[in-house]
Amino acid sequence: MKLVFVYYAYEKQGSSLDLQGYARAAGEMGHEATVYGWPNPKIPLNYSIELAGADAVIFVFEWTTDLLYGDRLDWLRLVSSVPRRRRVVIDCDGRYNDVINVHGDFNHRTEAESVAYVDFCDAVADKIYQPSPRPLRRNVGTFLFHIYDPAWEAPLDFSAKDFGIVYVGHSKFRWHGMSQVLRALAPVRGKAGRIGLFGYGWDRQPDWAESLKMEDAYQVDFAHMKALGVEALPPVAFSEVIATMSRGIINPMVYRPLFEHMDFVTCRTFENVAAGTIPLFLLNADYVRSVFGEAAADELVLAGDRQTEKIADVLSRPGHYAEIVEGIRDEFRRHHTPQARLRQLIEIINE
């Protein structure tokens, strides 16, 4: 089967590691997976504009429905290359919904935006999926999309970390969660060593925030970060995400409030577990239990009045918590590999 993914990829954000995994798994399983577009040395995906022989087109919508490569003629080529029943939309941002606003995080600013997005998705495919076990719309199915690739796994070796705490991800709608992590850390700041937040918006508003009217999305208390000695560091290429996470003993798992509200999984859901670090979840314990297992919900959730104690304990004995991470890895290898996801996707296409 020849699968064509349509995805607006960036070098330093998004789900490109997932698409690399799909392409490799497809080759191993006797299929072919390409990403629509022309080769880009900075974004090493399996790009191609060849649509002849395509069996399915999968639109992975993350932050936009625009094409990175092409125009309206390319849209025509894409939708005419396969029958409608073999076109799939993966809504990675929860935008195929009415307007939702959670702690200032939103999927749309206006109802008109929501209607336009839903209409667009409906125009290109009948099959709409979200990476959530509980989509809000009845016509939306569950497809987790993001993968756990065992090839990513870094050793859980804590003998030579240069950071106590690392976070890899942009500040977009993350200050609500990150500020809670930093408040919990403050009483034991001296035990943490270096703290590094890698991504856009941790040192200043990104250049595009004003032009896109997204200043509210990138609100950060820079003075508080400076007072705690938190380092705001540049974003890293997607190929370096796991190695960068692995530089820290702890990686906080902080979702956008919108994604937490909708029980979404993201690329970081799986990348964090593959990194050589201990994930600490600032997430609902029931969600953690359903995705990461009972031990993670019991031992790795930052909640209640013991958050500071938990951070200090993980910093002092990460080896104990590494055993929990190994258990999560075992489970992820069984259920969330690129091969498992690809089989699920092919079933959706063939329905």
C-alpha positions as CSV (number, residue, x, y, z in Angstrom):
1,M,0.0,0.0,0.0
2,K,1.3,3.5,-0.9
3,L,0.4,6.1,1.7
4,V,0.9,9.8,1.2
5,F,1.0,12.1,4.2
6,V,0.3,15.8,3.9
7,Y,2.0,17.7,6.7
8,Y,3.2,21.2,7.3
9,A,6.6,20.3,8.9
10,Y,9.0,22.6,10.8
11,E,12.6,21.9,11.7
12,K,12.2,22.7,15.4
13,Q,8.7,21.7,16.4
14,G,6.0,19.2,15.6
15,S,5.6,15.5,14.8
16,S,8.3,14.9,12.2
17,L,9.8,12.1,14.3
18,D,6.5,10.3,14.1
19,L,6.4,10.6,10.3
20,Q,10.0,9.3,10.1
21,G,8.8,6.3,12.1
22,Y,5.8,5.6,9.8
23,A,8.1,5.7,6.7
24,R,10.6,3.2,8.2
25,A,7.8,0.9,9.4
26,A,6.1,1.0,6.0
27,G,9.3,-0.1,4.3
28,E,9.8,-2.9,6.7
29,M,6.2,-4.1,6.3
30,G,6.1,-4.0,2.5
31,H,4.4,-0.7,2.1
32,E,5.5,2.8,1.1
33,A,4.9,6.1,3.1
34,T,5.9,9.5,1.7
35,V,5.3,13.1,2.8
36,Y,3.9,15.3,0.1
37,G,6.5,17.9,-1.0
38,W,10.1,18.4,-2.3
39,P,13.2,17.3,-0.4
40,N,14.5,19.6,2.3
41,P,17.9,18.9,3.9
42,K,16.8,20.6,7.1
43,I,13.7,18.4,7.5
44,P,14.8,14.8,6.6
45,L,11.4,13.3,5.8
46,N,10.6,11.0,2.9
47,Y,9.4,13.8,0.6
48,S,7.8,13.2,-2.8
49,I,5.3,14.8,-5.0
50,E,4.6,11.6,-6.9
51,L,0.9,10.6,-6.4
52,A,0.7,7.9,-9.1
53,G,-0.3,4.7,-7.5
54,A,-1.3,6.2,-4.2
55,D,-3.7,4.1,-2.1
56,A,-4.5,6.7,0.6
57,V,-3.9,10.3,1.5
58,I,-3.6,11.2,5.2
59,F,-3.9,14.9,6.1
60,V,-2.1,15.5,9.4
61,F,-3.4,18.9,10.5
62,E,-1.2,20.5,13.2
63,W,-1.5,24.3,13.7
64,T,-2.7,24.8,10.1
65,T,-4.5,23.3,7.1
66,D,-2.3,25.1,4.7
67,L,0.1,23.3,2.4
68,L,3.8,23.7,3.1
69,Y,4.5,22.8,-0.5
70,G,2.0,23.8,-3.2
71,D,-1.1,25.7,-4.0
72,R,-4.7,25.1,-5.0
73,L,-3.6,22.9,-8.0
74,D,-1.8,20.7,-5.5
75,W,-4.9,20.5,-3.4
76,L,-6.7,19.4,-6.5
77,R,-4.1,16.8,-7.3
78,L,-4.2,15.4,-3.7
79,V,-8.0,15.1,-3.4
80,S,-8.3,13.6,-6.9
81,S,-5.5,11.1,-6.5
82,V,-7.6,8.7,-4.3
83,P,-11.3,8.2,-3.7
84,R,-12.9,10.2,-0.8
85,R,-13.3,7.0,1.3
86,R,-9.5,6.6,1.2
87,R,-8.7,10.1,2.5
88,V,-8.2,10.6,6.3
89,V,-7.9,13.7,8.4
90,I,-5.9,13.5,11.7
91,D,-6.8,16.6,13.8
92,C,-3.8,16.9,16.1
93,D,-4.9,20.2,17.7
94,G,-8.5,19.5,18.7
95,R,-9.7,22.1,16.2
96,Y,-12.4,19.9,14.7
97,N,-14.7,21.1,17.5
98,D,-16.8,24.0,18.7
99,V,-14.8,26.8,20.4
100,I,-13.1,25.6,23.6
101,N,-11.2,27.8,26.0
102,V,-9.3,26.3,29.0
103,H,-7.2,28.5,31.2
104,G,-6.8,30.9,28.3
105,D,-5.8,28.2,25.9
106,F,-8.1,27.8,22.9
107,N,-8.7,25.9,19.7
108,H,-10.4,28.8,18.0
109,R,-10.9,32.5,18.8
110,T,-14.3,32.7,17.2
111,E,-17.2,30.4,16.2
112,A,-16.6,31.5,12.6
113,E,-13.1,30.0,12.8
114,S,-14.5,26.8,14.1
115,V,-17.1,26.5,11.4
116,A,-14.5,27.2,8.7
117,Y,-12.1,24.6,10.0
118,V,-14.8,21.9,10.4
119,D,-16.1,22.7,6.9
120,F,-12.6,22.4,5.4
121,C,-12.0,19.0,7.0
122,D,-15.4,17.7,5.9
123,A,-14.6,18.9,2.4
124,V,-11.5,16.7,2.1
125,A,-12.5,13.6,3.9
126,D,-15.3,11.6,5.6
127,K,-12.9,10.0,8.1
128,I,-11.9,12.4,10.9
129,Y,-9.7,11.2,13.7
130,Q,-8.1,12.8,16.8
131,P,-5.4,11.5,19.1
132,S,-7.8,11.1,22.1
133,P,-9.7,8.1,23.5
134,R,-12.7,10.5,24.0
135,P,-13.3,12.7,21.0
136,L,-16.1,15.3,21.7
137,R,-17.9,15.0,18.4
138,R,-19.7,11.8,17.5
139,N,-18.4,11.6,14.0
140,V,-14.8,11.7,15.2
141,G,-12.8,8.5,15.7
142,T,-9.9,7.7,18.0
143,F,-6.5,7.3,16.4
144,L,-3.6,8.1,18.6
145,F,-1.3,8.8,15.6
146,H,1.9,9.6,17.6
147,I,4.3,6.7,18.1
148,Y,6.7,5.2,20.5
149,D,9.8,4.0,18.6
150,P,12.1,1.6,20.5
151,A,14.9,2.9,18.3
152,W,14.7,6.2,20.1
153,E,15.4,4.7,23.6
154,A,18.3,6.3,25.5
155,P,20.0,4.6,28.5
156,L,18.6,5.5,31.9
157,D,22.0,6.4,33.2
158,F,22.1,9.3,35.7
159,S,25.8,9.4,36.4
160,A,26.7,12.4,34.2
161,K,23.7,14.7,33.7
162,D,24.5,18.4,33.0
163,F,21.0,19.5,34.0
164,G,18.8,18.6,36.9
165,I,15.6,19.5,35.0
166,V,15.1,19.9,31.3
167,Y,12.0,20.8,29.3
168,V,12.0,20.6,25.5
169,G,9.0,22.5,24.0
170,H,7.9,26.0,23.2
171,S,6.2,28.2,25.8
172,K,2.9,28.4,23.8
173,F,0.2,28.0,26.4
174,R,2.6,26.2,28.7
175,W,3.2,28.8,31.4
176,H,0.1,27.8,33.2
177,G,1.7,24.4,33.9
178,M,5.3,25.3,33.9
179,S,4.8,28.0,36.6
180,Q,3.3,25.3,38.9
181,V,6.4,23.1,38.4
182,L,8.7,26.1,39.2
183,R,6.7,27.0,42.3
184,A,7.0,23.4,43.5
185,L,10.8,23.4,42.7
186,A,11.6,26.7,44.5
187,P,12.0,25.4,48.1
188,V,14.5,22.8,46.9
189,R,16.1,24.9,44.1
190,G,19.6,24.3,45.4
191,K,19.3,20.5,44.8
192,A,18.4,20.8,41.1
193,G,21.5,22.2,39.6
194,R,20.9,23.6,36.1
195,I,17.4,24.0,34.9
196,G,17.0,24.4,31.1
197,L,13.9,25.2,29.1
198,F,14.6,24.7,25.4
199,G,12.2,26.3,22.9
200,Y,10.7,29.5,21.5
201,G,9.2,32.0,23.9
202,W,11.0,31.2,27.2
203,D,13.4,34.2,26.9
204,R,11.1,36.7,25.1
205,Q,8.0,36.8,22.9
206,P,8.7,35.1,19.6
207,D,9.0,37.4,16.6
208,W,5.8,36.1,15.1
209,A,3.6,36.4,18.2
210,E,2.4,40.0,17.5
211,S,1.8,39.5,13.7
212,L,-0.2,36.4,14.4
213,K,-2.0,38.0,17.4
214,M,-0.7,35.3,19.6
215,E,0.9,37.4,22.4
216,D,-1.5,35.8,25.0
217,A,-0.3,32.3,24.0
218,Y,3.3,33.2,24.9
219,Q,2.8,34.9,28.2
220,V,5.7,34.0,30.5
221,D,6.9,35.5,33.8
222,F,10.5,36.1,32.7
223,A,11.4,37.8,36.0
224,H,10.3,34.8,37.9
225,M,12.4,32.5,35.7
226,K,15.4,34.8,36.1
227,A,15.0,34.8,39.9
228,L,15.1,31.0,40.0
229,G,18.1,30.8,37.7
230,V,16.2,29.1,34.9
231,E,18.0,29.0,31.6
232,A,16.0,29.9,28.5
233,L,17.7,28.0,25.7
234,P,17.2,27.9,21.9
235,P,14.9,25.3,20.3
236,V,16.4,22.2,19.0
237,A,15.8,20.3,15.7
238,F,13.3,17.4,16.0
239,S,16.1,15.0,15.4
240,E,17.8,16.3,18.6
241,V,14.8,16.3,20.9
242,I,15.4,13.0,22.7
243,A,19.1,13.6,23.2
244,T,18.4,17.0,24.6
245,M,15.7,15.6,27.0
246,S,18.3,13.0,28.1
247,R,20.6,15.7,29.4
248,G,18.3,16.1,32.5
249,I,17.5,14.0,35.5
250,I,13.8,15.2,35.3
251,N,11.7,16.2,32.4
252,P,8.3,17.8,33.4
253,M,5.4,16.6,31.3
254,V,3.4,19.8,30.8
255,Y,0.7,19.8,28.2
256,R,-1.3,22.7,26.8
257,P,-4.4,23.0,29.0
258,L,-6.5,22.4,25.9
259,F,-4.8,19.1,25.2
260,E,-5.1,18.0,28.9
261,H,-8.8,18.9,28.9
262,M,-9.4,16.8,25.7
263,D,-7.2,13.8,26.9
264,F,-5.0,14.2,23.9
265,V,-1.7,12.4,23.5
266,T,1.1,14.3,21.7
267,C,4.5,13.5,20.3
268,R,6.0,14.3,23.7
269,T,3.8,11.7,25.3
270,F,6.0,9.1,23.8
271,E,9.3,10.9,23.2
272,N,9.7,11.7,26.9
273,V,9.5,8.0,27.9
274,A,12.2,7.1,25.3
275,A,14.5,9.8,26.6
276,G,17.1,8.9,29.3
277,T,15.2,10.9,32.0
278,I,12.4,10.7,34.5
279,P,9.1,12.2,33.4
280,L,7.2,14.0,36.1
281,F,3.5,14.5,35.1
282,L,1.7,17.7,35.8
283,L,-1.4,15.9,34.5
284,N,-4.6,14.4,35.7
285,A,-3.8,11.1,37.5
286,D,-6.6,9.3,35.8
287,Y,-5.2,10.3,32.4
288,V,-1.7,9.2,33.5
289,R,-3.1,5.9,34.6
290,S,-4.9,5.2,31.3
291,V,-1.9,6.1,29.2
292,F,1.2,5.4,31.3
293,G,0.0,2.8,33.8
294,E,-0.8,2.4,37.5
295,A,2.8,2.8,38.7
296,A,3.2,6.1,36.8
297,A,0.0,7.4,38.3
298,D,1.1,6.4,41.8
299,E,4.8,7.6,41.7
300,L,5.3,10.1,38.9
301,V,2.4,12.6,39.2
302,L,3.0,16.1,40.7
303,A,-0.1,16.7,42.7
304,G,-1.4,17.9,46.1
305,D,0.9,19.3,48.8
306,R,3.8,16.9,48.2
307,Q,5.0,18.2,44.8
308,T,8.2,19.7,46.3
309,E,9.0,16.5,48.1
310,K,8.5,14.5,44.9
311,I,10.9,16.6,42.9
312,A,13.5,16.4,45.7
313,D,13.1,12.6,45.9
314,V,13.5,12.1,42.1
315,L,16.6,14.3,42.1
316,S,18.2,12.3,44.9
317,R,17.3,8.7,43.7
318,P,16.5,8.7,40.0
319,G,17.4,5.0,39.8
320,H,14.4,4.0,41.8
321,Y,12.1,5.9,39.4
322,A,14.0,4.6,36.3
323,E,12.5,1.2,37.1
324,I,9.0,2.7,36.6
325,V,10.1,4.2,33.3
326,E,11.4,0.8,32.2
327,G,8.0,-0.6,32.9
328,I,6.3,2.1,30.8
329,R,8.7,1.4,28.0
330,D,7.8,-2.3,28.1
331,E,4.1,-1.5,27.7
332,F,4.7,1.1,25.0
333,R,6.8,-1.4,23.0
334,R,3.8,-3.6,22.9
335,H,1.1,-1.1,22.0
336,H,2.5,2.1,20.4
337,T,5.2,1.1,18.0
338,P,5.3,2.5,14.4
339,Q,4.3,-0.9,13.1
340,A,1.3,-1.1,15.5
341,R,0.2,2.4,14.5
342,L,0.6,1.7,10.8
343,R,-1.5,-1.4,11.0
344,Q,-4.2,0.6,12.8
345,L,-4.0,3.3,10.1
346,I,-4.4,0.8,7.3
347,E,-7.5,-0.6,9.0
348,I,-9.0,2.9,9.1
349,I,-8.2,3.4,5.4
350,N,-9.7,0.0,4.5
351,E,-13.0,0.5,6.5
